Amino acid sequence: MLKRRKWTFLILAVLAFCLATHSLVLSWITRPFIHRVPLDTSRVTHLLMRDGDRLLETTLSELRPGRKLLLVRESPSRSEQCGAVPSEDQLLPELLSTRGVGPDQLEWLPGTLEDGESVLRPLEDWLNAHPNVVLCVFVEALGSGPLRRRIDRRYAVANARRVIIYPLEPEDYRSDRWWRSRSGCKDFFGQLVQVIVRWSDEESEIANPYPTPQAYEDAFKERLKSFDVSVKSESPTLEVSL
């Protein structure tokens, strides 16, 4: 009986210790995920437009006179390639013009991103070609730390200093107290999974297991040719002769 009481007291003591220190431990774990430095946006010349309503709204709110919005072209869908729907290059400037963004405030990042490709690689070339620009990137707070480290590790020091990572605090929870919210837990562990994937596979930023529609069609044609099937490449319709 005395031994059982000792184990009970020990377990209760451990639980009490964990309860008293869990906030400190989780706060320490969270530090690498949040970029916390004094931000100077007075030198910003360009803002990178990213997907997400909140990121877009914040970016447009900071698009003051003298600043430009840097847009990124992604690989067109099959519907766009066939002309069934207008391309994003046509729609996006028109949509932004309704928000008061003039064509002289838009600048396209050269090239086109394939599905799953990270914007970091072409952005580095763009920074090399524009040594006087300062780019601001708005990002959710829990993803700001990993993005900052990726840029610092990938870019030359001079280029990395010209990229300002601006963390946006969540609207429904505090990023440094994410464990108090279900959505906070979801966001944190989502970021944790991404960090683990990138750490385990350095090429994960540019590789994607799902090909674009055009790449899938080209691979399908090549597969047919391997079976000695005649494929008319200049037409979108496959002409097969057996």
Disulfide bonds with the S-S distance in Angstrom:
none
